[in-house]
Amino acid sequence: MKSVEIHESLPIKAHYDVIVAGGGLAGVAAAVSAARHGKKVLLLEKTNMLGGLATIGLINFFVPLCNGRGKQIIFGMAEELLLLSAKHGFNTIPPEWKNGEPKEPTNARYVQRFSAQIFALELTKWVLDSGVTLLFDCLCTKPVMEGTHCRGLITESKSGREFYEAGIVIDATGDADIIHRAGVPTVQGSNYFTYFAFGANLESCQKAAESKSIRDLYKGGYGSGNANLYGKGHPEDIPLFKGTNVEDVTRYITLGQTKLLEMIEKDDPSSREIVTMPTMPQFRTTRRIEGDYTVQESDKYKHFEDSVGAICDFDRRDFLYEVPLRSMTCKKFGNLITAGRTVAGEGYAWDVLRVIPPAILTGEAAGVAAALSLESKTAIPDLDIKELQTRIAKTGIKIHFDDALIPSADAPSGESADIGHF
């Protein structure tokens, strides 16, 4: 392959204690978490909206924060942001959970369907109010490495190519772009064909007017790729999507958009409208860190000495997990950590880790770890885990799940919660 050599010298635009690459929910949680611990933080987002898949990806659903029996498992910023999403937009929190954890057992799960656009507005204010420096329309192109130490990130924006120096870098890109380019070992994933948009038609408009609920404006069925979490519905003649190169992303987008057009072109043009389309690929698992530990599905009900928080299975009741710090780090790279859907999980465990509440939890934990690393002058993988857990616990996160919530051998568990696949 022919190549071109480019030599350039970039001035150091600014120095930050912590730089977070990616403004999805894991990224905003990481940035605000580090800022709340007194650090100077820069958050870089390549689009013009925060929230990632939850907003521009139209995955506007907080999956459960509970075990499916009325016991809350995930706390901290995950709950804070769930409540924020309901502040000025749709509030669909089940009645059983509107006043906190129910006093009696219930199968109703602690979930929330929100307005993607209004939540994005809330996130911008939330981030700015925390003191984080935010840059939109700013793409992180390359980490600058000195051996296994990351000096900072090169960005590309309307200002041109610039370099921002960092003490700690948190990769919340969702695709492990930064850590992969830094030389951290990563694992390639694959994705089924899922592509959907929000639409409205005359019937849904009438329904919204009658119900006096704007939520009813949106009509379902504007999905040209309808594969579920387990691959059901994926066309046999379409190869799976990796999602980590421009050709593959373009193949996904063009396929989704052309098939969506085919779906609607026979409709009366005056009877319907596509209200919004996703402005990022709706991929689930593209690339993740090959961490110092990889969470397995068989790790349910297992405690980790280096846990940074307890989480629940969004699709199955009762199943409980803990997230070890080691699943977010690579031992040799002391000032790099990842959060969100790039945390190390294998098979179905990757799905458990990647959805909104665990993504926020790992982002919040990464922010705390970054702050402690800077203060103690200790590499993130070598942190005093008890001190880190103490700080994380002060945010409200439960480090370990309660063993009393583990079902007995003869009790039913693992049943589907019937909330859909995300």
N, C-alpha and C positions, 0 to 999 in steps of 0.2 A: 504494500500500500504506500502510495506517495504521501509525503508529509510536508508540513511547513513549520519552520521554526519562528517563534515569536519571543522576543526578549523585551521586557518592559520593567520599569521601576515604578512602584506605586507608593505614594505617601501614606503614612498611617493616619487615616481620617480621624479616628478616636480610639480610646481604650475603654473597655467595659469589663467589669468584674465577670459578668456572665453574658454570653450571647446565645440566644435561642433561635435556631433556624426552623422556621415553620410556625404559622399562626393558627393551626388547628386547635382543638380543645386541649390536647396534651401540651402544645406549645404555649398557649396563653396561661394554662395552669402553672407550667414551669416558670414562666417569666414573672408572673405575679407572686408566686411562692418565693422566688429568690429575692424579689424586691421587698416583700414583707419581712425578710430577714436582713434587711439593710443593705442590700447589694445594688450596685449600679448595673442596670440591665438593659440590653438592646434586644428587641424582638423584630425579626425580619420575616415579612410575609410577601410571597411572590404575586398574590392577587390583590384586589382592593377590598376584600372582606375577610374578617376573622371567622374562625369556626371550622374551616376545612370541610370534611365530608358532612358534618352536621348541618352546614349552612349552604355553601356553594355546591356541595355534593348532594343536597336535598335529602340526606338521611336524617330527617328531623324528628328523631325519636330517642329519648333517654330510655334505654332498656333498664331492667329492674336493678334497684339498689338493695333488694331484699331477697330472702331465700325462698319465697313463694309460700311461706307459712305465717307471714306476719311479723318476721324478725328482720330488722334492718341490718345489713352487713357492711355496706359501703357508706362512708361518711366524708367529712372534710369538704374540699372544694367540689367534689362530685355532687353533693347535695346542695351546696351553695349555688352552683351554676344551674342545677335543675330548677331551683326556686327562682333564680334570675330569669330563666327562659319563660317562666309563667308570669312574670311581673307585669309586662305590658302587652303580651301576646296571648296566644291560646293557653288556657289553663285546663288541662285534662287530667290532672292528678286525681286518682280515684278517691271517692269520698272517705274511704277507710283510712287514707293516708294524709288527708288535708290538715290534720292537727297533730302530725307526728306519728310515731309508731303506734299501731292499734293496740288497745288493751287486751283484745281477744284475738286468738288465731284466726287468720283469714287466708284464703287462696288468692285474694286480690293482690297484685304486685305493685310496688312503688315505681311507677313509670310516669312519663310525661311526653305527650306529643305537642311540639311547639311550632311557632312561626319561625321558619328559618331566617327570613329577612330581618324580622324584629329582633331576634336573638343576636344576629350579627351586629346590629346597632348597639345592643346592650353590652356586648363583649368589647367593642371599641371603647366605650365609656369606662367600663370596668378596668380595662388595662391601663388607660390613661390616668384614671384616678389613683392607681397604685404607684404611679411615678415611673413606670416603665417607658423607655424611649421606643417608639413604634415607627417602623418604616414600611409603608405599603409599596406595592409594585417594585419590589426589590428582590432580586433573585440571588440566592447564595450559589456561587458557581464552583468554588474550590476552597478547601481548607489549606492553609499554609502550615506545613509540617517541618519540625526540626527533630528528626528521628521519629519517636512515637509521641512527641509533645506537639499539640496543636497551638500555634501562635495566634491564630484567628482565622477570619474568613474573608475571601475576596467576593465582592458583590458586583452585580451588574444592574444598573438602573438608569433613569433619565439623567443622572449625574455622571454616567460613565462607569468605568471600572474603578472600584475603591477597595481599600483594605481596612478592616476593623480588627483591632487587637483584642484578645480576650484572655481572662484568667481561666475560665471554664467555658466549654462549648457544649450545648445540649442539642442533639439532633432530634428534632420533632417534625421532620419533613414527611413522615409517613411512609417513605420509601428507602430510608437509610442512606440517602444520597451523600450526606456529609461524611458519615463514618466509613462508608464504602470507599469514597474517594480518598479518605485519610489512610487507607490500608487496613482498617479493622476488618477481620473476617466476617462475612455476611452470608446469608442463605437466601437463594432465589426462591420465590414462591410462584404461584399461578392462580388464575382467576377465571371463573365462569362468566358467561355473557349476561351481565345485568346492566340495563340502561333504561331509565325512566325519567319522565318530565312531569311537571305539574300543569294541568289543563283545566279548562272550564267550558261548560256548554249552557245552552238556554235552560235545560232542565235543572242543572246544578245551581244556576243563578236564581231560578224560581224557588228552589228548595231553601237556599240561603235567605231569601227574602221572607219566606214563610216561617222559617225557624228562628229568624233574627240572629243567626250565628254565621259569621263570615267564614268559618271553617267549612261550611257546607258548599262554599263556592267551588272548591276544588273537586274535580271529578277524577276518580281512579281510572286505571286502564290505559294510561299513556305510557306504557312500558313496551319498548321494542325488544328488550332483552330481559327475559323473566326467569332466569335460572335462580334457584334458591340456594341457601347456604350449603346444601349437600350436593349441588350439581344437577338436581332435577330440573328439567326444562332447558338445559344447555343444548343447542343444536349440534347434532352429531357431526356435521360437516364443517364446523368452525373450531379451529385449534384454540386451546386455552390461551389466555392472555398473561404474559409476564408483567407488562406494565412498567418496565424499567429501561426502555429505549424509545426514541421518538417515533420510529416506524410502528412499533407495536401499539403505542398510545394512539397514534393516528388511525391505525386499523380499527381500533375499538371505537373511537369517536365517529369516524365516517360510517362505520357499520350501524352504530346506534342511531345516528341522525338520518341516514337514508331509509332505514327500516321504519323509523318513526314517521317520516314523510309518507311512506307507502301506506301506513295505517290510517292516516287522516285524509289522504287526497281524494277519497270518494265521498267524504262528508260534505254537507252544504257549508260552504265557507262562512256564511253568516250565522251558523249555528254553534260554532265552537272556536276556541282559541287556545293555543299553547301559552300558558301564562309565564312559565320560566323553564329553562332547561339547565341541567347541571353544567357548571363551568369548570369542573374537574372530573377526571374519570372516577366512576363509582366502584373502584377496585377494593377488595377486602384485604388481600394478602399479596403484596408485591415482593418486598425484600425486607429482611430483618437481620438483626445482629446475631452472630454466632457467639452467644454470651458465655460467660464463665459457668453458667448453668442454664440448661434449657428446660422449661416447664413442660411436663407431659400430662396428658389426660389422666394418667394413673396417679398423679400427684394430688388428686382430690382428697381432702381431709388430712393432708400432710402439713405439719408445721415446719417452718424453716427458721433457723437461728438468725438468719439475716433478712427476715421478712420486712418489707416496707409497707405492708398493708394486706388486709383480707379482702377478697372479692367473691362474687357469686357467679354462677353460670346463668347467663341471660335466657337460655332456651329450656333449661331443665331445672326443676325445683330441687332444693336441698343441696345440690353439689356446691361445695365450698373449696376455695383455693387460697393460697398465699403467694405473694409476688416476692421472690428473693431479689435483693439488690444485685446479685450476680447475674441475673437475667437481663440486666440493663447495662452491663459493663463488659469490657475486655481487659484483663489484668494488665497487659503491657501498655495500655493507653490511659494514663492516669488522669488526664483532664478532659476526657470525652465520656459522655453518657448519653443514652438514648431513652426516649419515652414514647408512649402511644403504641401504635400498631406495629412498631419495629422492635418491641421487646421480644426476647427469645422464648418462643413457644413452639411446640411440635404438634402437627396435626390439628385436632380439634382444640387443643389447649391454646393454639395461636388465635383461634376464633374467640375463645373466652377472654383472652387478654386484649384484643384489638378494639372492642366496642367502647362506646362513650365513657361509661363510669370508670372502668379500669384504666382507660387512656388518661383520663383526668387525674386519677390517683397516682399513676406512675409519673405524670408530669409534675404534680405537686411534690412527690417524693424526690424527684430529680432536682427540683429547685432547692429543697432543703439540703440535699447532699452537696450541691454546688456551694452553697453558703458555708457549710461546715468544712468542706475541703479547703476553701480559701482561708478561713479563720484558723484552722489547725495546720495549714501548710502540709496537708496530707493528700496523697492521691486518692481519688474517689474509691477505687476498689479496696483500699487499705484503711478506710475510715473506721473509727471506733464504732462498731455497729450498735452498741448499747446507747451511746450518746446520740447517734442518728435516730434510733427508734424513739428515744425520749423526746427529741425535738418534733418528730413526725406525729407522735401521739398527742402533743400539745395542740396540733391543728384539728384534732377530733377524729383522725383516722384510727381505726382499730388495727393494731399491728397483727394480732392473732385472732382467728375466729374462736368462738366458744365451742368447746367439744360437746357441750350439751345439745348443740344443734345438729350433731351428726346422727342421722337416723339409725335405729337399731337394725340388726340384720334381717328381721322379719317385717320391717316397716317398708311401705312403698316409697321409692325415691327415684329421682332421675326422670320422672314423667315430664313430658313437654308442657310448657306453660302456655302454649298456644298464642304467642304474641307475635308471631311472624319471624322471618329470618332477615338479619341485617348484617 
